[in-house]
Amino acid sequence: MASNPYTPGFGQRPLVVVGRERQLARGHETLLTVAGTGRASTSPLVLLGVRGIGKTVALGLLRDDADHEGFVTVQVRLDRISSAAQLITSGTAEQIAPLAAQGASGHWRRFTELIAQLSIEVSIAGVVTVGRRPAEAAPDVLTERQVLARSLISAAQLARGHGSQGLAIFIDEIQEARPNDLVVLVNALQDALTAPSTPIAIFAAGLPDSPARLMAAGSFAERFEFSMLEPFDARQATAALVGPAVRVGVSWDAGAAELLAEESGGSPYLVQLFGDAAWRAGRPASGGVLSRADADAAIAASRESLQAGMFPGRWARCTDGERALLIAIATVADREGIAASEAITAALGKSGTPGWSRVRSSLINKGYIVPRGRGKLGFSIAGFRDFVLGIDDSAETLEADAMSRLRFEQLPPGELPPSPEDGER
């Protein structure tokens, strides 16, 4: 059997990348501008999309581009436990440390003095130690903002002065940061990007609710550059499925490839999952062909996996009101899996939309449903609709009291939706 070329795991780069040319070109343009001018990029570039759409992969490709262009690069993934300022600063220290061995003593000393205020120590060998700060010694938001901003400015200037084009920061899962951490981060990035003679570029990735969270942390974040990663169209899905096999000398039956591309619903994750399952079913040797039977087996195996893991996990994390709305969408959706708002409202037993608009926003932010054009919604991953329709709970019972549940689950005015659950990518 030839080596399996498919990569359905979290953040694993596919052998063939399609459909992200616009974002990669925009990132490349940003890097060239920073390299050519020695000044910061005009704003962070933030990639948006539901889980499994390829944000982490795209961010990694942008980092590779920055490495190729001669930048010092730092990539971090934020979470709800760690300090965002510590994560970014310690990652920067690790990548900047080798420059200290090139005689950057003055710059290096200033940099290490700054990061010490965040309980971070780094040796010239690049060994980073992050200390746990006592509560009474923890810096306030303003101090953290200043330290993070000045650390990034110092690191960018140090990099530029010692043979690199500058500093490129890559922040994944930006929506996961705690509210105070986001305040620190957004303001520090703004400070760094407006500092003179600071060659720094900022790239980030997050779920669709990231703009709202960032703007709540700092209103000027509305001027960040946001780019939504969309599902594949039919041509892109087919290319993403067929391309990896061709790379290792295996071809696809045209009908089998078309079937899986359609079943994927444009999800990059499902394309890789189907490809992996078909490969394990067909076990092709170099020169072999993956058949319709392999595609059918892949669909069955993948659905079994999703129905046992991802789908129940998503359902368990939904409130009663969210479940009611999911059932309404699943019930009235057309053959393409798209539901019109009017039909959803009718299924919920009301003539207007205000009762479920906040719950709809919460489900979009969690990445469970996505807008499918004006006044239309659909599920973010193929197969979830069938799972919802197969739930034992009575759709009629849920619909009867859906609106009362939705009213109880309204978020207070001005409060952001809860952060999506951990573990789903």
C-alpha positions in Angstrom: 0.0 0.0 0.0 1.3 3.5 -0.9 1.7 6.0 2.0 -1.6 7.6 3.1 -1.4 11.2 2.0 -4.4 12.5 3.9 -4.2 14.5 7.1 -7.5 14.8 9.0 -6.0 15.8 12.3 -6.1 19.2 14.0 -3.8 21.7 12.3 -2.1 19.1 10.1 -1.2 20.6 6.7 -2.7 18.9 3.7 -0.4 17.7 1.0 -2.3 20.0 -1.5 -3.6 23.4 -0.4 -6.4 24.9 -2.3 -8.9 27.8 -1.9 -6.8 30.1 0.3 -4.9 31.9 -2.4 -6.4 35.3 -1.6 -5.4 35.2 2.1 -1.9 33.9 1.3 -1.3 36.6 -1.3 -2.5 39.3 1.1 -0.2 38.0 3.8 2.7 37.9 1.4 2.1 41.5 0.3 2.1 42.6 4.0 5.4 40.9 4.6 7.0 42.4 1.5 5.8 45.9 2.6 7.3 45.5 6.1 10.5 44.2 4.7 10.8 46.9 2.1 9.9 49.9 4.4 11.2 48.8 7.8 7.9 49.9 9.2 5.1 48.0 10.8 2.1 46.6 8.9 -0.9 48.9 8.9 -3.0 46.5 10.9 -3.2 42.8 12.0 -4.6 40.4 9.4 -7.1 38.1 11.2 -8.3 34.9 9.5 -11.8 33.9 10.5 -13.9 30.8 10.1 -15.6 27.9 11.7 -13.7 24.9 13.1 -12.2 22.6 10.5 -12.1 25.3 7.8 -8.3 25.5 7.8 -7.4 28.6 9.8 -4.5 27.0 11.6 -3.1 25.6 8.3 -3.4 29.0 6.6 -1.6 30.6 9.5 1.2 28.1 9.3 1.6 28.7 5.6 1.9 32.4 6.3 4.5 31.7 8.9 6.5 29.6 6.3 6.3 32.6 4.0 7.6 34.9 6.6 10.5 32.5 7.4 11.3 32.4 3.7 11.3 36.2 3.5 13.8 36.4 6.4 11.6 37.4 9.3 12.0 36.1 12.9 8.7 34.3 13.4 6.7 33.5 16.5 3.6 31.4 16.6 1.4 30.9 19.7 -2.0 29.5 20.5 -4.0 31.3 23.1 -6.1 29.6 25.7 -8.3 30.5 28.7 -5.7 29.6 31.3 -2.4 31.2 30.3 -1.6 34.8 30.1 -1.6 36.0 26.5 1.2 38.5 27.3 3.4 35.8 28.8 2.7 33.4 25.9 3.6 35.9 23.2 6.5 37.4 25.0 8.1 34.1 26.0 7.7 32.8 22.4 9.3 36.0 21.1 12.2 35.6 23.6 12.9 32.1 22.4 13.1 33.1 18.8 15.1 36.3 19.4 17.6 34.7 21.7 20.0 33.5 19.0 20.6 37.1 17.9 22.1 37.8 21.3 25.0 35.5 20.3 25.7 37.8 17.4 26.7 40.7 19.7 23.3 42.4 20.3 24.2 43.0 23.9 22.6 46.4 24.5 19.4 45.5 22.7 19.3 42.1 24.4 19.8 43.6 27.9 16.9 46.0 27.4 14.7 43.2 26.1 15.4 40.8 29.0 14.8 43.6 31.5 11.4 44.2 29.9 10.2 40.6 29.9 11.4 40.1 33.5 8.4 42.3 34.5 6.3 39.4 33.2 8.3 36.9 35.2 10.0 35.6 32.1 13.7 34.8 31.9 15.7 33.7 28.8 19.2 32.6 28.3 21.4 33.4 25.2 20.9 29.7 24.3 17.2 30.4 24.0 16.1 28.5 27.2 12.9 30.3 28.4 11.7 30.1 32.0 8.2 31.4 32.7 7.6 32.0 36.4 4.2 31.9 38.2 3.5 35.4 39.4 2.0 35.8 42.9 -1.3 37.5 42.8 -0.1 40.6 44.7 2.9 40.9 42.3 0.9 40.5 39.0 1.1 43.6 36.9 -2.1 45.5 36.1 -3.6 45.7 32.6 -1.8 48.9 31.8 1.6 47.6 32.9 1.1 44.4 30.9 0.1 46.3 27.9 3.2 48.5 28.1 5.5 45.6 28.7 4.1 43.5 25.9 4.2 46.4 23.4 7.7 47.5 24.3 8.9 43.9 24.2 7.6 43.5 20.7 9.0 46.8 19.6 12.4 46.0 21.0 12.4 42.5 19.5 11.4 43.8 16.1 14.1 46.4 16.1 16.7 43.9 17.4 15.8 41.5 14.6 16.1 44.2 11.9 19.4 45.4 13.2 20.9 41.9 13.1 20.2 40.5 9.6 16.5 39.8 9.7 13.7 41.7 8.0 11.8 42.1 11.2 9.4 40.3 13.5 6.3 38.4 12.4 3.8 37.3 15.1 1.2 34.5 14.5 -1.6 34.2 17.0 -4.0 31.2 16.8 -7.3 30.8 18.6 -7.4 34.5 19.4 -11.0 34.3 20.7 -9.9 32.0 23.5 -8.1 34.7 25.4 -9.6 35.9 28.7 -11.3 39.3 28.4 -8.6 41.2 30.3 -5.9 39.5 28.3 -7.7 40.6 25.1 -7.7 44.2 26.4 -3.9 43.9 27.0 -3.3 42.2 23.6 -5.4 44.5 21.4 -3.9 47.7 22.9 -0.3 46.4 22.9 -0.6 45.4 19.3 -1.9 48.8 18.4 1.0 50.4 20.3 3.5 48.2 18.6 2.1 48.8 15.1 2.1 52.6 15.5 5.6 52.8 16.9 8.1 54.4 14.5 10.8 52.3 12.8 9.3 49.0 14.1 9.3 46.3 11.4 6.6 44.0 12.7 3.7 42.1 11.1 0.8 40.6 13.0 -1.3 37.7 11.9 -4.1 35.9 13.8 -6.8 33.4 13.4 -10.1 32.9 15.3 -13.7 31.9 15.1 -16.4 34.1 13.5 -17.1 35.9 16.8 -13.5 37.1 17.1 -14.2 40.6 15.6 -16.8 41.3 18.3 -14.5 40.1 21.0 -11.6 42.2 19.8 -13.7 45.3 19.3 -15.1 44.9 22.8 -11.5 44.9 24.0 -10.6 48.0 22.0 -12.9 49.9 19.6 -10.0 50.6 17.2 -9.9 46.8 16.4 -12.7 47.6 13.9 -9.9 48.7 11.7 -8.1 45.4 11.8 -8.2 43.5 8.5 -10.5 40.5 8.8 -10.7 37.8 6.2 -13.3 35.0 6.3 -12.2 31.5 5.1 -15.1 30.0 3.2 -16.0 26.4 2.5 -14.6 24.9 -0.7 -16.7 25.0 -3.9 -17.1 21.8 -5.8 -13.9 22.3 -7.9 -11.8 23.1 -4.9 -13.1 20.2 -2.9 -12.4 17.8 -5.8 -8.9 19.2 -6.2 -8.2 18.9 -2.4 -9.4 15.3 -2.5 -7.7 14.1 -5.7 -4.4 16.1 -5.4 -2.8 14.3 -2.5 -3.4 10.8 -4.0 -1.9 11.9 -7.3 1.2 13.1 -5.4 1.9 9.5 -4.4 0.9 7.9 -7.7 -2.7 6.9 -7.0 -5.8 8.1 -9.0 -9.5 8.4 -8.2 -12.5 7.1 -10.1 -14.1 10.3 -11.2 -17.6 9.4 -9.9 -16.1 8.4 -6.5 -14.2 11.7 -6.2 -17.3 13.7 -7.2 -19.4 11.8 -4.6 -17.1 12.6 -1.7 -16.6 16.2 -2.8 -20.3 16.7 -2.7 -20.7 14.8 0.6 -18.1 17.0 2.2 -20.2 20.1 1.9 -17.0 22.0 1.2 -15.5 21.3 4.6 -11.7 21.0 4.3 -11.8 18.7 7.4 -14.3 16.3 5.8 -12.3 16.2 2.6 -9.3 15.0 4.5 -11.4 12.6 6.7 -13.1 11.1 3.7 -9.8 10.8 1.8 -8.2 9.1 4.8 -11.1 6.6 5.2 -11.2 5.8 1.5 -7.5 5.1 1.5 -7.8 2.8 4.5 -10.7 1.0 2.8 -9.0 0.7 -0.6 -5.4 0.2 0.5 -4.2 1.3 -3.0 -0.7 0.6 -4.2 1.2 3.0 -6.4 -0.6 3.1 -9.7 -3.9 2.0 -8.2 -7.3 3.6 -8.3 -9.7 4.5 -5.5 -13.1 3.3 -6.4 -16.8 4.1 -5.8 -16.8 1.2 -3.3 -14.0 2.8 -1.4 -15.9 6.1 -1.4 -19.0 4.4 -0.1 -17.0 2.8 2.7 -15.4 6.1 3.5 -18.7 7.8 3.9 -20.0 5.0 6.2 -16.9 4.9 8.4 -16.7 8.7 8.7 -20.3 9.1 9.6 -19.9 6.4 12.3 -16.9 8.3 13.7 -18.7 11.7 13.7 -21.9 10.2 15.1 -19.9 8.7 18.0 -17.7 11.6 18.8 -18.0 15.1 17.4 -21.8 15.3 16.9 -22.8 14.1 20.4 -20.1 16.4 21.9 -21.6 19.4 20.1 -25.1 18.5 21.1 -24.2 18.0 24.7 -22.7 21.5 24.8 -25.9 23.1 23.5 -28.5 24.7 25.7 -32.2 23.7 25.3 -32.9 26.8 23.3 -29.9 26.1 21.0 -31.1 22.5 20.5 -34.6 23.8 19.6 -33.2 26.1 17.0 -30.9 23.3 15.6 -34.0 21.0 15.3 -36.0 23.8 13.5 -33.1 24.4 11.0 -32.7 20.7 10.4 -36.5 20.2 9.9 -37.1 22.9 7.3 -33.7 22.8 5.4 -33.9 22.0 1.7 -31.9 19.3 -0.1 -28.8 21.4 0.0 -29.1 21.7 3.8 -30.1 25.4 3.7 -32.9 26.8 5.8 -34.7 30.2 5.2 -35.2 32.4 8.2 -39.0 32.6 7.6 -39.3 28.8 7.6 -37.2 28.6 10.8 -39.4 31.1 12.5 -42.6 29.3 11.4 -41.2 26.0 12.7 -40.6 27.7 16.1 -44.1 29.0 16.1 -43.6 32.7 15.9 -44.1 35.3 13.2 -40.9 37.3 14.0 -37.2 36.7 14.6 -36.3 38.6 17.7 -36.9 35.6 20.0 -34.1 33.5 18.6 -31.7 36.0 17.1 -29.3 35.8 20.1 -29.3 32.1 20.2 -28.6 32.0 16.5 -25.6 34.3 17.0 -24.3 32.0 19.8 -24.6 28.9 17.5 -22.8 30.8 14.7 -20.0 31.8 17.1 -19.7 28.3 18.3 -19.2 27.2 14.7 -22.2 24.9 14.5 -24.2 26.8 11.9 -23.2 29.3 9.3 -25.0 32.0 7.2 -25.7 30.7 3.7 -26.7 34.0 2.0 -29.1 36.7 3.0 -31.7 35.3 5.4 -30.5 31.7 5.2 -28.7 29.4 7.6 -27.1 26.0 7.3 -25.0 23.6 9.3 -21.2 24.1 9.3 -20.4 20.5 8.7 -22.2 17.9 6.6 -23.9 15.2 8.5 -24.8 17.2 11.5 -28.3 17.8 10.2 -29.0 14.0 10.0 -27.7 13.6 13.5 -30.0 16.3 14.8 -33.0 14.8 13.1 -32.2 11.5 14.6 -32.1 12.7 18.2 -34.6 10.9 20.4 -35.9 14.2 21.8 -39.3 15.0 20.3 -39.1 17.9 17.8 -42.7 18.7 18.4 -42.2 19.1 22.2 -39.2 21.3 21.7 -40.9 23.4 19.1 -43.9 23.9 21.4 -42.0 25.7 24.1 -38.9 26.8 22.1 -39.6 30.5 22.3 -40.0 30.5 26.1 -36.7 28.7 26.5 -35.0 31.0 24.1 -36.2 34.0 26.1 -34.7 32.5 29.3 -31.4 32.0 27.5 -31.0 35.5 26.1 -27.7 37.0 26.9 -27.8 40.3 28.8 -27.6 43.3 26.4 -24.0 44.1 25.5 -22.6 40.8 26.8 -20.6 38.7 24.4 -21.7 35.1 23.6 -19.8 32.5 25.6 -16.5 31.3 24.2 -16.8 28.0 22.2 -15.9 24.8 23.8 -12.4 23.4 24.0 -11.2 20.6 22.0 -13.0 21.0 18.7 -10.9 22.2 15.8 
